Amino acid sequence: MNSVTTFGHVPFEMFEAVETVERRYRARRRQVVFRLTPLDTELDDLLFARGYDRSEEIVVMQAPVRSGDQQRIEILAGVTAGWLERYAAFRPAGPARAAEISESLAVLSLPHATFLVEEAAVGTAVLQGRWAGLFNVAVDPDRRRLGLGRRVSQGMLDWAARGGAEKAYLQVEEDNAAAVALYRSLGFEEAYRYWYRRRD
């Protein structure tokens, strides 16, 4: 796991629970990261007092899955070297995140696929029952505002619909106005927000 998620429930001995998490992450040489929601105010205060830095908020959005115009999109069975190379090139923190993606998808037992549009837009989708998660959408900075983000997103929704998904969710940084507008145009609405607390 790259972060701890409480789902709004923290043990009564919160201080001891945090120290246990810290020991376990450090034993694995991982940065200690907590994923928090508005349900975690006490834990957020404790982590702040312990010197954890707070990230910007992430908006979780959801929508009914509807097939659109079938997109011309390449669907890959899994993560390929070419897909990872493009993702790493399209995002500022791409190389480090690409390694995380490769590691996590290698052990994922849920149905999933990676997507590629014109060598210039990528994404990942995962099916879990009637839900589909859309992740890792990235577009070549030199080819933005050409509809490629919409094509890869709609292509993932079409794939999810064929897999039996009825609802989809995704995550987007709150200050990414262009992406939020795109997802709203595809029928997504805000469900909740979260943020991270990190400490080296």
Buried (B, 14 or more C-beta within 10 A) or exposed (E): EEBBEBEEEBEEEBEEBBEEBBEEBEEEEEEBBBBBBEBBEEBBEBBEEBEBEEBEBBBBBBBEBBEBEEBEBBEBEEBEEEBBBBBBBBBEEBEEBBEEBBEBBEEEEEBBBBBBBBEBBBBBBBBEEEBBBBBBBBBBEEBBEBBBBBBBBBBBBBBBBEBEBEEBBBBBEEEBEEBBEBBEEBBBEBEEBBBBBBBE
